[in-house]
């Protein structure tokens, strides 16, 4: 009787410990990631691709499909994306050209171990260019050489024809296709002529595939003929069928709202910095803390946030800018004149802005485009400083005289026991009255007019101490003056 009871219990206990195989098999199916690389190549795109690839690597995905649709963009960002793609096993990395892979887009497309192109798409034309007064100009050999080296490295890794890959970057080589037996070979024409003389062997069916003075740009069928693309396909669904991937097992990784915002903030960063610096300067020259300071801090915060989220800046750059603002505050409110603190403050703010716009400190001589970016950022920072000063000057001249800054200040609640009448009428100050500056006007300060020590604001320019001034406008509690030229 005991045996009859114990046998079913033993059977049930075994079932409890035996794993359910179908359920495990379902859990072990690895997902396929689809990562879109579309639009202009820049820091925001590089940051997104790093996040998406890191997530895919963490989940140990079966395949990663990079869906490419780009006319190119920044070389440094494209190289960052390439380095990210190289962290993926080339056997599971697939580039799918959805519309176009031009310039930096072509460099990214060749970083995967497998390339597929949609019917009617194009790839190529990766010559480095810059913008000048004369328009778009192609950069010289100093820029082309390291890019050609990168294309060669990718061609070796992924089995592409090296000389054709290089011809996407430089247009000074003529590439020919020759046939020997049933195989096709590709040579630079001068190299082929020297080789043919050396081995004294005749090749047949010579054909120029890239003319001198042109860059290699291929459509999908040409890319297939030149062994770049594995196959031309109708759409992504056909690619998934070709790879025997169930569409239900795919995960598309899109940019988050914060990454989209960061991309727009990077574009607006110079304008935000200009408004931010102008707002903080206005606040430093006005009592209390009000609208100008709030706007200034908010704009600087937004500019820094965009750079920080995409990896261009970190807390170091923010600290440098804040220390610079602190030095300027000390110079304005504590130290007389304009000396070391003021100069140091301007240098720190300028340096912080330059570093915020790039992901390196000093340009690497081996990466010539970094020098180009560095020079561009210096010019941008100079323009930001000049225009922020101009903006603050215009605000002092046309905006501040018509706004009652004191309208919401805490000092209105102070005790008025020792107050006295100080209206323009009681002081007998009228328009066109003359006086002497008893402090620098930057643009606000002190002046002696008709024996009265009063607060005045210049019409925009800075006026030194002891200069002769005259009243040009009386509005509410403001006395607007200008310098009398000798």
KEPAVO-506379 format. One record per residue: x, y, z of N, C-alpha, C in turn. Coordinates in steps of 0.02 Angstrom, whole numbers, plus 50000, padded with zeros to 5 digits. Layout:
<nodes>
XYZXYZXYZ
...
</nodes>
This chain:
<nodes>
500424994050000500005000050000500435006350000
500975006250040501425012050044501755013249976
501935007749941502265008349876501805011649825
501155009849828500675012649781500605020249791
500635022449853500575029649868501215033349851
501795030449864502445033849854502625034549780
502445029949738502635030249667502365036549632
501715038149639501475044349608501805050649635
501945050849699502285056549729502985057349701
503335051649692504005051949664503985054549592
503495052349554503425054549484503295062149479
502855064549523502705071749523503305075949543
503695073449590504295077149611504805077549555
504855072249516505325072349459505095077449406
504445077749395504185082749347504345089849369
504355090949434504485097749461505195099949445
505675095249447506375097049437506585096549363
506195093149322506385092549251506175098949215
506645102449179506465108649144505995107449086
505595112549073505125112149017505485114648954
505685110048912506135111348855505845116348805
505215115748783504955120648734504995127748758
504855128948823504895135748850505595138448849
506085134448865506785136748864507005138348794
506795134248746506995135448676506745142248653
506135143948674505845150448655506235156148686
506445155248750506815160548783507515161448754
507785156048724508475156348699508525159448630
507965161048598507985164248532508265171348540
508805172748505509125179248511508785184248464
508695190548486508355195448444508825198048388
508525201148339508885204448284508745211948291
509285215948296509205223148304509255226648236
508805231548226508835235848168508985242948193
509565245648175509785252148199509815257048140
509365261948136509375266748081509935271848088
510295273048035510805278348032510595283047976
510195288047993509895292347942510015299647958
510035303647905510145310847914510885312647914
511025318647939511705321147940512115317847994
512705315647975513155312348022513465317748067
513365316848133513625321748181513685318648249
513875322548299513955319948367513325316548395
512735319348380512115316348405512015309348377
512145308548313512085301948282512595297048311
513205299348321513725295048350513535292748419
513265297248460513045295448527512485290248525
512015291148480511455286448473511695279448453
512145279148403512395272648380512785269048435
513175272748474513535269648530513055266548580
512515270148596512035267548644511685261348616
511475261748552511115256148522511545249848517
512175250648496512625244948489512795241948557
512895246348607513035243848675512445239748700
511835242048686511245238348707511205231648671
511365231648605511355225348567511885220448591
512475222948605513005218648630512835215648698
512495219648739512295217248805511795211548800
511335212048751510835206848742511095200948700
511715201548674512015196148634511555194248576
511405199148534510925198148480511215193548426
510755190948386510955186348332511255190248274
510955195948257511155200048200511005207348214
511425211848188511275219048191511255221648119
510695224548101510615227548034510645235148042
511135238248010511195245548011510865248247947
510295251447956509905254147900510145261147884
510485261947827510845268247813510485272447760
510415278747776510125283647730510435290447748
511015291847718511375297947738511785300747681
511795307447676512225311047629512915312447660
513015310547723513665311747756513625317047810
514195319847826514235324747880514945325347905
515025325847971515675326948002516105320547999
516745321547979517205315947973517345312848041
517445317048093517605314248159517035310048187
516425312248176515845308348199515775301848160
515915302148094515875296048053516395290948077
516995293248092517505288648116517325285748184
517005289748227516775287148291516255281648281
515805282648233515295277548218515625271248191
516115272148147516475266348119516805262348175
517135265748222517455262148277516935258348319
516335261248325515805257848362515575251548324
515505252148258515295246448218515815240848218
516445242748224516975237748224516995233648289
516625235748340516575231748401516095225948392
515715226048337515245220648322515585215448279
515475209048293515745203648252515505204648180
515975204448133515805205948063515315200948034
515285194948061514825189848035514105191348052
513985195448103513285197048122513125204348108
513595207948078513505215048064513315215947990
512745219247977512495220147909512335227447897
512585230147842512395236847820511875236147765
511315239547775510775239547725510665246747702
510865248147639510785254947612510065255747588
509695259647626508975260547613508855265447556
509225270947555509135276147504509805278247474
510275280147517510925282547494511435281747550
512055280847531512625280747578513185284547545
513145291147551513615295647517514095298547567
514715299847546515225302947587515325299047652
515225302347710515305298847774514835292947780
514265293247746513805287547746514105281447714
514515282347661514855276747629515375273647675
515745277847710516245275447758515915271047811
515335273147836514975269247887514715262747858
514455263047796514175257047765514695251547755
515315253447740515845248547728516135245647792
515915248247850516185245747913515875239047934
515315237247904515005230847920515305225247878
515235219247904515505213547867515105211547806
514475213847802514035212047747513655218247724
513615219147659513275225047631512735222847582
512135225447593511575224347548511295231247529
511055231947467510805238347444510115237547413
509685242247428509025242247398509075244347325
508635241847283508635243547212508605251147203
509065253747161509065260947146509445265247194
509775262347243510155266247292510875267347268
511235271947301511925273547281512385273647341
513035272747327513545272947379514185275647349
514575279447390515225281947366515325289347380
515805292347341515955299547344516115301847415
516695299847440516885301447509517475306247514
517545310747466518085315647468517955320647524
518455322047567518355327047620518305334047591
517815337847613517705344547587517665349547644
517745355947626517665361347674517305367047640
517065371847679516695377547652517105383947662
517165387847609517545394147612517155399547575
517465405347569517145410847533517025409047460
517445404647433517375402547363516855397047354
516565394647410516085389247407516375382747433
516095377147410516335370547431516995369047398
517495367047437518155365347411518365358547438
518685354747394518935348147414519605348947450
519675345447507520295345847545520845341947511
521465343847528522045341047494522255334147519
522855332247496523125325547511523215324347586
523355329547624523455328747696522825326047729
522235327947703521615325447731521415318747699
521565317947636521355312047600521745305747621
522385306647636522805300847652522555296747711
522405299747770522155295547824521465292447810
521055295847769520415292947752520505286947706
520965287447658521105281747614521355275847655
521765277247706522025271947749521445268447785
520965272247808520385269347842519975265047793
519875267447732519515263547682519885257047665
520545257447661520945251447647520855246347704
520885248847766520815244347823520135240947823
519605244747808518935241747806518865236847748
519185238447691519155233947634519515227347649
520085227547682520445221547702520035217347750
519715220747798519335217147849518725213547820
518385216947773517735214447751517745211647680
518335211147649518395207847584518195212047525
518235218747530518095223047474518735224147433
518665226647372519245228147330519555234647353
520175234347375520485240147408520555246147362
520785244947301520915250647256520265254247239
519715250547234519065253747221518825257647282
518935254847341518745258247402519125264947408
519765264847392520165271047396519935276147345
519675273847288519465278547236518825282247255
518505280447310517945284347336518185290747369
518825290847389519105296547426519495301347381
519915298647337520365302747295520185301947221
520205307447185520025307447115520635307947068
521245307147096521845307947055522085301347026
521685295947034521895289447008521385286846957
521655283646906521235280546855521225273046868
520635270246880520575263246897520305259346837
520655253846821520445249746763520265242746786
519835239646748519635232746760519925228446704
520255223146724520555218546674520305211546688
520315207546635520075200646640520625195846622
520695190846664521175185546650520825178946665
520755175146613520365169046621519635170946632
519345168446684518655170146699518585175046757
519155177846779519145182346837519305189546818
519015194146857519145201246846519615203746901
520055208346881520535211446928520505218946918
520665222746971520625230046968521295232946989
521535237646947522185240746960522135248246948
522595251846982522715258746962523105258546897
522945262546847523205261646779523965261646777
524265266446812524995266846811525305260646843
525005258446896525255252346930525185246246885
524635245846847524525240246802525035240146746
525185246046717525685246346663526365243946686
526565245946747527205243646774527195236146788
526635233646813526575226546829526595222346765
526255224646712526235220846650526925220346618
527315225746623528005225546596528435220746636
528325220546701528745216546745528625209046736
527985207046732527845199946727527755197646655
527725202546609527665201046538527085196246524
526535197746553525945193446545525375197746521
525015195446473524485199346442523815198046476
523475203546491522795203146516522325205346460
521695203846466521215205246413520625209246441
520245211946395519625215546412519755221246461
520205225846442520335231646484519735236446482
519555238946540518985243546545519115248546600
519015254946586519085260146637518445260646677
518495259446742517895259646785517865266246824
518435269346836518455275846869518935280246831
518685285546800519105290046762519495294646809
520085296846786520475301446825520095308046831
520085310746892519705316846905519005315546929
518815309146937518155307446961518215303147024
517685303247064517635299047123517165293247109
517315287547138516895281647128516235282447165
515695282447128515015282247156514645276747118
514365271947155514055266147124513315265847140
512925263247091512235261447108512245254247134
511675251647151511655245047183511915239447139
511775239747073512005234447028512755234847018
513035240947013513755241647006514115239347069
513835240947127514125238747190514135231147194
513625227847165513605220547163514135217947116
514215221047058514715218947008515425219847035
515535225147074516205226547101516325223047168
515885218447187515965214247247515915218147313
515585223947312515455227447374514805224847405
514275225047366513625222747390513535215347375
513235211847423513095204747413512495203547369
512005208247372511395207347332510985213747332
510645215047277510165220547274509485217747293
509125221247336508495218747362507945223947354
507325221647361506755226047352506635230447413
506675227447473506555231147534506825227247593
506705229847653506965226647714506655219747724
506025218947707505695212447715506035207047673
506235208947613506585204047571507265202247601
507595207247632508235205847665508135201047723
507615202047762507475197547818507325190447794
506945189947738506805183347710507435180047685
507875184047654508505181447629508945178747685
508935182247741509335180147799508975175147843
508355173347823507955168547861507825171047933
507635177447936507485180548000506735181948004
506425179748057505715181048068505625188348090
505205192048055505105199148070504865200148142
504525195048170504295195648239504875195548289
505455193348265506035192848309506485198948304
506275204048266506685210148257506475215548306
506965219548326506855225348370507175231448337
506765236348325507015242548295507195247448351
507805249948349508045254548400508015261648372
507575265748398507515272648376507815277448427
507925283448405508195288548451507675290348504
507905291348564507465293548617507315300948609
506805303348645506635310448640507225314748663
507595312348713508165316348738508715316748685
508815311348647509325311448594509115316048537
508475316148521508225320748470508315328048492
508145329448555508235336248581508965338148582
509395333448602510115334848604510385336748535
510135333348483510345335048415510175342148396
509565344348415509365351348400509765356248442
509895354448505510275359048549510985360048523
511295354848495511965355548467511965360648410
511445360348368511395365148313511305372248338
510925372948392510785379648420511295381848472
511795377648487512265379148542512595386048536
512865388048477513175394748473512695400448490
512065400048466511575405248480511405405248554
511315399348584511155398848655511715401648697
512345400248679512915402948716512935410548712
512795413248652512805420548643512275423848688
511665421248686511125424148727511295423248801
511575417348819511745415948888512255420848916
512795421948879513315426548902513055433748907
512645435748857512365442448858511895443348918
511495438248932511035438748989511395439249056
511935435249063512315435449126512675442149134
512935444949079513275451349083512775456849102
512175456549072511665461449090511495461049164
511465454849190511285453949260511835456449306
512475455449286513025457749327513035465349332
512785468749280512785476049279512145478949308
511685474549332511055476849361511005474149432
510655477649477510585475349546510125469249550
510245464949599509805459249611509895453749559
509395449449553509415444049505508725443449474
508685444749408508035444949377507985441249312
507605444049265507445440649202508075439249161
508525444249155509125443449114509555437649139
509655437349204510065432049233509745425249225
509085424949233508725418549225508785416049154
508685420449105508745418549035509455416449019
509945420249045510645418549031510845411749057
510665410349120510835403849150510475398249112
509835399249095509445394149060509755392548991
509965397748955510255396648888510925392948893
511355394948941511985391448949511875384248970
511375383049013511215376249034510995371948975
510565374748932510325371048873510895369548825
511335374548814511895373548769512365368048795
512505368348859512945363248889512605356448890
511955356148901511595349748905511645345948840
511545349548784511595346248718512285343348706
512805347148723513495344748713513645338948760
513375339348821513515334148871513175327548851
512545327848829512175321848812512475318148752
512835321748709513135318448651513875317048661
514135318348720514825316648735515345321748715
515135327548690515615332748670515895336448730
515515336748784515735340548843515595336448906
515965338248960515825335249025515845340849077
515875338949140515835344049193516455348649193
516995346449164517605350649163517475357149125
517175356649066517035362649026516555367349063
516045364449095515575368649133515925372149191
516365368549225516735371549281517185377249257
517505376349200517935381649173517535387949158
516945387149128516525392949112516275396349176
516075392449226515835395349288516385399149325
516995396349325517565399849356517705406349319
517645406249252517735412349213517235417649230
516595415649238516075420449257516205423249327
516445418949372516605421149440517165426349439
517675425249397518225430049391517975436749365
517515436649316517235442849291516815446449344
516455442549384516055445549438516505449049489
517065445849507517545448849553517825455249524
517975455049459518265460949426517775466849425
517135465449415516645470749409516455473749476
516375469449527516105471849590516625473049645
517205470049640517695470549695518315474349675
518635472149620519275475149600519155481249556
519525486749567519445492649525519765491749457
519515495249407519805494849341519675488149309
520095486349260520045479949226520745476949223
520855471549261521525468749266521545461349256
521945458049297522085450849289521455446649295
521035448049344520425444149354519965444449293
519885450449265519465451149206519735447549146
520395448249134520705444849077520665437249086
520815434949147520785427749161520075425149151
519575429049174518885426949165518685426249092
518885431149050518725430748979519075424748946
519705423548965520075417848936519755411248956
519545410649019519235404449041518565403249007
518155408449001517515407648966517625405748893
518105409148861518255407648791518495400448783
518965398248826519225391448822518675386348836
518245387648885517695383148901517225382248842
517075387748807516635387248749516945383148693
517595384248680517935380348627517925372848644
518095371248706518115364148727517415361048726
516905365048739516225362448739515995360448669
516275363648618516075362348549516445356548517
516905353248554517295347748525517415342448577
517625336448555517735330948601518485329448611
518905334348596519625333748608519875340348636
520465340248667520745346348696521155350148643
521665346848617522065349648563522045344948503
522065347448442522005343248383522595338448377
522445332348355522945327148343523255328348274
523925329148269524235330248204524095324748153
523965318648178523825313048133523115313248106
522695317448135522005318148112521895325348092
522075327148030522075334248009521395337648013
520855333848009520185336948014520065339748083
520405337148135520325339948202520585347048205
521125348548168521375355448166520865360048133
520545357548080520025361448046519445362848093
519235357748131518695358548180518905363448235
519525362848258519785367148311519775374448290
520015375848230520015382748204519305385348197
518865381148171518155383148164517845384748231
518005380848282517725382048349517995388348380
518645389948369518935396148394518575402148362
518475401848297518125407248263517405407848289
517075402148300516395402148326516375405348396
516855403448439516875406248507516995413748506
517435416048461517565423248455516925426848432
516585423848384515965426948360515435427148415
515405421848455514925421648511515065427348560
515695428348577515875433648625515715440548597
515885441648534515775448248503515025449748499
514635444848476513915446048468513555446348535
513805442748586513495443348652513615450248681
514215453048670514355459948692513915464948655
513845463848590513415468248549512695467848572
512465461648586511775460648608511645464048675
512115463348722512035466548787512055474148781
512475476748738512515484048727511855486748699
511575483148649510935485148621510375484848673
510415479748717509905479148769509945484948818
510575486948837510655492648881510395499048850
510505499648785510325505848751509575506448739
509265501048714508575501648692508065497948736
508295492948775507815489148815507795491248887
508385491748919508415493248991508105499949010
508205505348971507895511748991507135511548994
506825506648959506095506448956505805501049001
506235497749040505995492649087506165494849158
505685494749201505805496549271506115490649306
506775490449307507135484849337506975484249411
506845489949442506735489849514506025487949533
505605486649483504905485449497504765479749543
505175474549542505035468649583505635466949627
506015471949648506615470549687506455470549761
506815466449799506695466149872506815472649908
507265477049880507435482949918506855487949922
506315486849884505735491249890505385490449958
505505484749991505215483650056505655486250113
506195489550096506655492050148506335497950185
506615499550243506385505150284506545511650250
506065516150243506155522550209506265528350257
506495526750318506575531850370507045537350349
507595535450318508115540450299508065542550227
507485541450196507415543250126507345550750118
507465553050057507395560150043507155560949971
506895566749956506645567949888507225568149840
507185564149787507735564049739507455563749668
506875566749657506595566749590506995571549546
506905570649480507275575049435507095582349446
506455583649464506245590449475506595593349536
506615589349592506925591949653507675592949644
507985588749604508705589549592508845594549536
508305596949504508365601849449508815599249394
508675593149373509045590149317508585590049257
508835592649202508445593049140508855590149082
508495588849028508835586448968509325591748943
509905589348921510465593348895510895596348951
510725595049015511175597149068511825593149063
512375596349083513025593049078513275591049148
513725586149149513995583849212514665580349202
514935577549256515575574049255515485566949282
515785562049249515765555149273516205554549335
515945551849389516355550849449516515543349458
516295539349408516495532249404516435530249330
516715524549313516645522149245515915520149232
515685521749172515015519649151515095513549107
514865507549132514975501349095514335497249087
513795499849059513655506849041513335510749098
513195507649156512915511349212513465513549260
513335518649299513825521049346513585527449380
514065531149409513895537249446514145543449409
513775548949417513975555349386513755561149431
514085566849423513905572949459513585577649409
512945578849420512575583349375512245588749417
512425595049404512145600749441512245599949516
512835597149535512995596349606512665590349639
512305586349600511975580349627512345574049606
512475569549653512785563149638512215558249620
512185556249558511605552349534511855546149495
511405541149491511515535249449511315536849378
511745535149330511605536449260511755530249218
511495530149158511625524749110511825527949044
512375525649016512575528348951512125525348897
512135528348838511695525948785511955519648751
512475516548779512725510248752513475509648757
513835515148748514565514848750514825515048822
515445512748831515775513248896516105520148900
516035523548958516305530248967516765530149028
517365532749020517845532749075517685538149127
517995537249186517915542049240518185548949219
517885554349246518085561349234517905563849164
517555559749123517335562149057516725566749065
516665571649019516095576249020515505572948984
514925573149015514335569948986513765574948984
513235573248947512625577248947512015572748949
511475575148978510865571248984510485571648918
510295565748893509925565648829509225563048837
509075559848895508405557148904508265556048979
507665557749001507435556449069506815552149064
506855546049091506285541649086506195537849151
505615538649183505475535549248506035537149297
506395532149319506945533349367507625532549334
507665533549269508285532749232508515539349202
509165540449208509485546249175509945543549121
509785544749059510185542349003510655547948981
511305546348976511805551348958512225549048900
512595553748873513095551948822513715556448831
514265554048804514895557648812514915563648764
515185569248790515285575148748515995574848721
516055574448656516715574148626517055581048631
517705580748646518085587048654518175590348586
</nodes>
